[in-house]
Amino acid sequence: MNIRGQAAIVGIAELPTQQQYQGRSSLSLLTEAAHLAIMDAGLRKEDIDGLITYQDGPAPLDLTEYMGLSLGYIEGMAVMGASGAHSIAVASMAVATGLANYVVCVFGGTLDPEAGATRGGGAPRASKTSEFQDPYGPVIAANGWYALLKQRHMYEFGTKDEQFAKMAVNQRFNALNSENAVFKGKPISLEDVLNSRMICDPLHMLECVMPCAGAGAVVITSAERAKSLRNSPVYVLGIGASASDHDLIWQSPRMTTSPAARTARKAYEMSGYGPKDVQLAEFYD
């Protein structure tokens, strides 16, 4: 299905990212972000008939009830770090096909102090992971998996530790002037990264994601409806989807090739543009 230019982002909101929101629940943060995005679009809560959020914590129906919404379309994303980006693709298809008129995509949350630092998110699940991976030690967030990926990348391509560290330095640099960044105004150097303590060899602490809290939301509608709203529409020109082919990342014969590489080709093809046309790229796993 080609939906090029048939959907648009018409409202956005982002709460400041913090190490913790004391006294706030994930439901309250998600609701605040959604409310601000709806206001930014010049809409009312009653206009919203679609919602996309995480599949778990809080569940879509819990958030729907908490926000007092009356919906005809609801989705829970279950593709982990790709959920935010994938929600925009799914919402675009929903409004392009008439399943919904205005869809709010909202993600985020606050840390659960009772869950502990070793929880990677979501409920425990019965799979090959519990039998063949967990017995070798707890994975703190996703560091265990990404340590394997980094080690394999270094083996296959001869990538140096300094090259990986440079990515962390560049990402921190790009956040220096962002008002909502948790590390606003706090640069790091190559030496800082390489001298930070080892968390899961070969990953250093400053290469790892820091647990934090916050929320963000967008409102998506059809290109036709977007014309009558107050913000200049940001049209969705291309989307794509792909997934890993193994539950245990180290079993994949192509573990150093992200599904994003395959997704990008599909999105480029739909949009009519290519890598040389792109001036800003944002990646997540």
N, C-alpha and C positions, 0 to 999 in steps of 0.2 A: 504493500500500500504506500503510495507516494502522497505525503501530506505537505509538501513544500509550500510554505507561505500561507497555509490554511489555519494556523494557530499563532497566538502571540502572547507574550508576557506583558501584562498591563499594570501590575502592582508588585512591589517588593518590600521586604522588611528584614532587618538583621539586628538581633540583640547583641550587645557587646559580649565577646567571649571572655570568660573569667575562669579562674581555677575552681571556683565554686560559687553558687548562688545560695547563700545562707537563708534558710527558712522558705525556700521556694521549691515547689514540686516540678517535675517534668511537664505535667499537665498545664500548670500555670505558665511556664515559659513558652510552650507550644501555642497556647491560646493567645498569649500576648503578641507573639510574632505573627500569627494568622490575622489577628485583629488589626495590627498595624499595616499589613499588606493589603487587606481589604479596604482600609481607609485610604491608603496610597492610591489605590485604583479608582477611588471615588465611588465605591460601591457600599452596600449595606450587607449586614450578615444575612438578611433574608434573600439576597440575590444569589448566594452561594448554594449550588446544588451538587457539588462534587468535592471530595476530600481524598487526598493521598498522603499517607504518612508511613511510619514503620509498621511492620506486621506485629511486632511485640514491643512493649515498654514505652509508652502506653499503647494499648491496642486501638485500632481505628475507631471501633464503636465506643470505647471509653472516651476518646477525645471528642467524638461527635456529640455524645451526651453532655460532656463537660462544657462544650462551647454552645450548646443549645441550638444545634443546627438541624435542619430538616433536609435530608439529602436523598437524591435519587441514584447517586453514583458514589461508591466508596472503594478504595483499594488500600491494601497493606503491602508495602514493598519488603521483599525478603532477599535482596541481593547485596546485603551488608554495605560496604563503603560506596558502592555504586548506586545506592537507593535514591539519593538526592537527584543525581543527573537522570537516572532512569525514570523517575517520577515525572519529569518534564516531558519526556517522550511519550509516556503513557497518557498523561493529561492532554497532550496535543492530539493524540489519536481520539481521545474521548470527545473533545469539543469539535474536532473535524468531522466526526461521524454522527454527531447529535446526541450522544449518550449523556452529555452534560452541557450546560451553558457557561458556567463559571466554576473552575476547579481551583481549590487552594492546595498547594503542595507545601507541607510544613514538616520540618525535621529539626531535631535537637534534643535537649534534655539536660538534666543535672545529674551529678554523680550520686550514686547510692552508697552512703557511708557504710551500710551493712553488707554490701556485696564484696568489699575488699578490693585490693589493687590487682589481684590476679584474674579477675573476671574479664572475659573478652567481650561481653555483651550477649544478651539473649539467654534463653534457658538451656540447661544442659540437655544434650541430645544423645540418643543411642546410635552409634555409627562405628565405622572403622576407626574413627579418631579415638574413641574411648578404649579400644583394644590395642591399637598399634602405635599410638602417638602419646597419649596422656601418661602411660606408665613410665615414660622416660623423663618426666618432670613437668611442672606446670608451665604453661605458656603465658607470659605476662603480656596482656593485650595480644597484639599480633606479632610481637617481636621474634618469637621462635620461628614462625613461618618466613618472615622477611629476612631473617638471618640466613636461612637455607637458600633463599632466592639470591641474596647478595653473594654468598659463597659460590654458588653455581655460576653466577654471572662473571665473577672474577676468574673462575676456572675456564669458562667457555671463551671469553672475549679478552682476557688479560686486563680487565678493568682494575684500576688502582684504588686503594683506600682514599687517596686524596681526591679522586674524581667524585666518589660518592659524597665525601664530606663537603665538596663545593656545592652540591645540590642543597644541602641543609643551610649553608651560608647564604646562598641566593634566595632561598625561600624566606629566610628571616629578613633579608634586605628588602624584599618585596612587601613585607608586612610593617616596615618601620613607620610608615606614615598613615597606616590604616587606623582610624579611630576605634574600631571595634576589635582590633587584634590584641590578644593576651600579651604579646611581646612587643607592643608598640614602643618604639624608641629604644629597643634593646638589641643592638647588633651583636653578631658573633663572628669570630674569625676562623680560618681553617685550622689554626692551632688549637682553638677552643674545642672544636669538634673532635679532633684527633687525640687530644689529651683528656677528654671527658672519659669517665670510667666505662669499662666494657659492661654492657648489659646482657647481650647474648651474642657471643663471638660469631661474626666480626662486626656486630652493630654496637656503636658507642651510644652513650646516653643522649647526646645532642642530635643523633640521627633518628631517635624514637619519638613517636607521637606522645605528647603530654596529655594526660587525662584533663579534661576541661568541661565547662558547661556553657550553654548558650542555645540559641535557636534562630532559624531563618525560615522565611516563607516567600512564595511567589503566587500570584494569581494568574491563571491562564484562561483565555477565552478564544473564540473563533476570530479570524481576521475581520470578518464583517462586523461583529459586535465591538471589536476593539476600536473601530473608526469613531464611535460615538463617545468614547471615554476620554478623560482629560489628559492622560499621559500618552506620549508618542509610543506606539507599539514596538516591541522588540519581536520581530517575526521569527518563528522557528523554521529554518530552511532545510535542515537535514537531521535525521535521527538514525540511530543504529543500535543493535543489541548483540551481545555475544556473552559467552560464559566459559568458565574453566571446564575441562573435561574430566577432572578427577577431584574427589572429595579431599584427599590428602595431597597437598600441593607437591610434595617431593616424589609422588608417583607419576606425575605428568611428564611425558617425554619432551614437552615444550614449555617447561616451567619458567623460562626466562623470556617468553613472549607473552605479554599481557593481552587479555581479551580485548583491551582498548584498541589494540592495533587493528583487529578485525572489525570492531565497531566503527572506528574512524573511517575505514574504507567505505562502509555502507552509508555513513552520514555524508561523506564527500560526494558520493555518487548521486544521492538524492538532491543535494544542495546545488550541484553544478559547479562547485568550487573545489579547490585542491589545497594541499599544504602550503604552496607558495602564496596563496591568497590570504592566509591567516596571519593576523597581526597580534593576536592575544590568544594564548592557549592555557587552559587550566586542567590539570589532571588529578584524578583520584582513583583509588583502587576499588 
